[in-house]
Amino acid sequence: MKSWWVVSGTGSETAGTTLEQREVAEPRPKAGEVLVRVRAAGLNRGEFIGGYGLASAAAKPAGIECAGEVAGAGEGVKGFENGVRVMGRSSGAFSEFALMRASDAILVPERLSWEEAAGSTIAYLTAYDMLWPGGQLKSGEWLLVTGVSAGVGVASFQLGKLIGAKVAGTSGSAEKLSKLQALGLDLPLRHRNGGFAEKILKETAGKGVDLVVNNVGGTVFAECIQALGYKGRLATVGYVDGAVSAPLDIGALHAKRLKVFGVSNKMRSGAEIAESVRGYVRDVLPAISGGIVKPVIDKVFPFAELPKAKAHMEAAAHLGKIILRMG
């Protein structure tokens, strides 16, 4: 089968990563796994990043989420007959066939296209992790999302509105902010690398926001702390700016009783990830199935054009998810 591989790349950026299409054997599902005939797969910036001890620079199958039809199952798997449409976190998603743990497999709602299904998992699972168990966001609270136009940013904004929160979002693009404002963004902030805290404090009458989702990284970390109110929470999920360290105002942390936490699956157990999937299915999937939350798809690329899709992602020209389509 045809399969894309990440064959090199180090550092905190994705631009140095090399992709290679290979002809490899079709994978076989082990116990607890399903084999998926891939119809579409979503791009995620983190899967291309090497270095900083966060990802190996060795060659590996590319792609970590997909949607497709079950084509086989390993020992102990029940409820996933051949032909059933599934979506979820997977191994080697940029391939004709990919493996998915049965605990990660989610039945695709009828209303979703393959492209929408492929863009409905990791970004929304990550946002769920930050807004529900991590950030404990409540209706009527304020949520700030830095880098709101990226896949996780859009998902966080949408799920924040689903909860009933008021949402502020930063972006360097007035056009992207205008599109998100049409979807319900309460406070668009045209700031790429900071400068938003004063506006946040003014909008909230000096109280600050209750939860920050930081997609940008260290360059805005200090200002995120400044924008938080009493008992505020700060989720750090990305560092597209390449800055993986930042000063911390311990006085503000102490006085405002802040909670700061990271969001990553790199050290989580399969059981922990499965718990998040169950929460997503319970709290988020009904809204997607009912059309209340609609996955925002920026652009779809053919399977052979993964390098072009990656370049589009690196150019930061997209709003929402970039999808790779098979066939």
PECOR-V308552 format. One line per field, one symbol per residue. ss: DSSP state (A for helix, B for strand, O for the rest). psi: psi as a letter, one per 20 degrees, with the letter a starting at -180 (. if undefined). burial: b if it has 9 or more other C-alpha atoms within 8 Angstrom, else e. A space follows every 10 residues. Layout:
ss=???
psi=???
burial=???
//
This chain:
ss=OBBBBBBBOO OOOOOOOBBB BBBOOOOOOO OOBBBBBBBB BBOOAAAAOO BOOOBOOOOB BOOOBBBBBB BBBOOOOOOO OOOOBBBBBO BOOOBOBBBB BOOOOBBOOO OOOAAAAAOO OAAAAAAAAA AAAAOOOOOO OBBBBBOOOO AAAAAAAAAA AAAOOBBBBB BOOAAAAAAA AAOOOOBBBB OOOOOOAAAA AAAOOOOOBB BBBBOOOAAA AAAAAAABBB BBBBBBOOOO OOOOOOOOOA AAAAAOOOBB BBOOOOOOOA AAAAAAAAAA AAAOAAAAAO OOOOOOBBBB BBAAAAAAAA AAAAOOOOOO BBBBBOO
psi=qpppqoirpr airihippqp prorqpqppa pjqqppophq qqqpghiipr ajjiqqiqpq pqpjqrqapp jrqrpipqjm qpippqqapr plhlrhqqqp phiippppqh iprgghghjj fgghgghghh hehgilpqpi rpppoqliir ghgggggghg hghjrppqqq qiohgghggh hhijpgnpon pglrjigghg hghjkihrrh ppooigbhhj ghhgghiqap krqopoirmi iiojqqqpnh gggghjlqpp qqoqjhjqrh hgghhhghgg hghghhhghi jgoppopgqp qqgikghhgg hhghikiqob qpqppq.
burial=bbbbbbbbbb bbbbeebebe eeeeeeeebb bbbbbbbbbb bbbeeeebbb beeeeebeee bbbbbbbbbb bbbbeebeeb beebbbbbbb bbbbbbbbbb bbebbeebee ebebbbbbbb bbbbbbbbbb bbebbebeee bbbbbbbbbb bbbbbbbbbb bebbbbbbbb beeeebbbeb beeebeebbb beebebbeeb beebeebbbb bbbbbbbbbb bbbbbebbbb bbbbbbbebb ebbeebeeee ebbeebbbbe bebeeeeeee eebbebbebb beebbbbbbe eebebbbbeb bbbeebeebb bbbbeeebbb bbbbbbe
//
